[in-house]
Amino acid sequence: MSGANTFGQMEVGGKPPTIDSEYLRLVCEEPFRVFFPAGVLLGVVGVSLWVLFYLGMRVPSTGSGFS
């Protein structure tokens, strides 16, 4: 594999891999493609803290939100 760089990613046509300009254009035109999955993930994490609390598991907290 003569086209591999130091990180083990394949180079295409002698050029290092880059972000696809079509994907970048699509995300810039429709940012919900990034923000909706991020919001769902953060929502699941936030709800899971309450579920763990009611199941009796102690969730570590710094308490900085209440100071």
C-alpha positions as CSV (number, residue, x, y, z in Angstrom):
1,M,0.0,0.0,0.0
2,S,2.2,2.8,-1.2
3,G,-0.5,5.5,-1.0
4,A,-1.1,5.4,2.8
5,N,-0.1,8.4,4.8
6,T,1.1,8.3,8.5
7,F,-2.4,8.0,9.8
8,G,-3.3,4.9,7.8
9,Q,-5.8,6.8,5.5
10,M,-5.5,6.2,1.8
11,E,-4.6,9.0,-0.4
12,V,-6.7,9.3,-3.6
13,G,-4.7,10.2,-6.7
14,G,-1.8,11.5,-4.7
15,K,-3.9,14.1,-2.8
16,P,-4.5,13.9,1.0
17,P,-8.2,13.2,2.0
18,T,-10.3,16.4,2.4
19,I,-13.8,17.2,3.4
20,D,-16.1,16.7,0.5
21,S,-17.1,20.2,-0.8
22,E,-20.6,18.8,-1.8
23,Y,-21.2,17.7,1.8
24,L,-19.9,21.0,3.2
25,R,-22.2,22.9,0.9
26,L,-25.2,20.7,1.9
27,V,-24.5,21.3,5.6
28,C,-24.2,25.0,5.1
29,E,-27.5,25.2,3.2
30,E,-29.3,22.8,5.6
31,P,-27.7,23.1,9.1
32,F,-30.5,20.9,10.6
33,R,-28.5,17.9,9.2
34,V,-26.0,18.6,12.0
35,F,-28.1,20.3,14.7
36,F,-31.0,17.8,14.8
37,P,-28.9,14.7,15.5
38,A,-26.8,16.7,18.0
39,G,-30.0,17.8,19.8
40,V,-31.4,14.3,19.9
41,L,-28.1,13.0,21.4
42,L,-28.0,15.8,24.0
43,G,-31.6,15.2,24.9
44,V,-31.1,11.5,25.4
45,V,-28.1,12.2,27.6
46,G,-30.1,14.8,29.7
47,V,-33.0,12.4,30.2
48,S,-30.8,9.5,31.0
49,L,-29.4,11.4,34.0
50,W,-33.0,11.5,35.5
51,V,-33.5,7.9,34.7
52,L,-30.3,6.9,36.5
53,F,-31.2,9.1,39.4
54,Y,-34.6,7.4,39.9
55,L,-33.0,4.0,39.6
56,G,-30.9,4.9,42.6
57,M,-27.6,5.3,40.8
58,R,-25.5,8.3,41.9
59,V,-24.5,10.5,39.0
60,P,-21.3,12.6,39.7
61,S,-21.9,16.3,39.6
62,T,-19.8,19.3,40.2
63,G,-22.7,21.3,41.6
64,S,-21.4,24.4,39.7
65,G,-24.9,24.9,38.2
66,F,-26.3,25.7,41.7
67,S,-23.7,28.0,43.0
